[in-house]
């Protein structure tokens, strides 16, 4: 194994949640934050790796 992705990567819940929280006080970013909150509400944890699944759940 060389560490390369074997399938196209998917967005991760943890990283998107952190960024979404950081935008809370940025007035010009509220449209992007709203979009991200909607995405997070429907996001499914990745299942390809136990650590990634645990971080996303």
WORAGI-V256936 format. One record per residue. N is the residue number from 1. RES is the residue in one letter. SS is DSSP state (A for helix, B for strand, O for the rest). OMEGA is omega in radians with two decimals (999 if undefined). D_CENTER is the distance of its C-alpha to the mean C-alpha in whole Angstrom. Layout:
BEGIN
n = [N/N]
res = [RES/RES]
ss = [SS/SS]
omega = [OMEGA/OMEGA]
d_center = [D_CENTER/D_CENTER]
END
This chain:
BEGIN
n = [1/2/3/4/5/6/7/8/9/10/11/12/13/14/15/16/17/18/19/20/21/22/23/24/25/26/27/28/29/30/31/32/33/34/35/36/37/38/39/40/41/42/43/44/45/46/47/48/49/50/51/52/53/54/55/56/57]
res = [X/X/X/X/X/X/X/X/X/X/X/X/X/X/X/X/X/X/X/X/X/X/X/X/X/X/X/X/X/X/X/X/X/X/X/X/X/X/X/X/X/X/X/X/X/X/X/X/X/X/X/X/X/X/X/X/X]
ss = [O/O/O/O/O/O/O/O/O/O/O/O/A/A/A/A/A/A/A/A/A/A/O/O/O/O/A/A/A/A/A/A/A/A/A/A/A/A/A/A/A/A/O/O/O/O/O/O/O/A/A/A/A/A/A/A/O]
omega = [-3.11/3.11/-3.13/3.06/3.09/3.09/3.09/-3.12/3.10/3.08/-3.14/-3.13/-3.07/-3.10/3.13/3.10/3.12/-3.14/3.13/3.09/-3.11/-3.13/-3.06/-3.08/-3.11/-3.02/-3.08/-3.10/-3.04/3.08/3.10/3.12/3.10/3.10/-3.13/3.10/3.08/3.12/-3.12/-3.13/-3.10/-3.04/3.10/3.10/3.05/-3.05/-3.04/-3.05/-3.12/3.14/-3.14/3.12/-3.14/3.14/-3.12/-3.13/999]
d_center = [25/24/21/20/17/19/17/15/11/8/5/3/3/5/5/3/6/8/9/9/12/13/14/16/19/19/21/21/17/17/17/14/12/14/12/9/10/12/9/7/11/11/8/9/9/10/14/15/15/16/14/11/12/13/10/8/11]
END
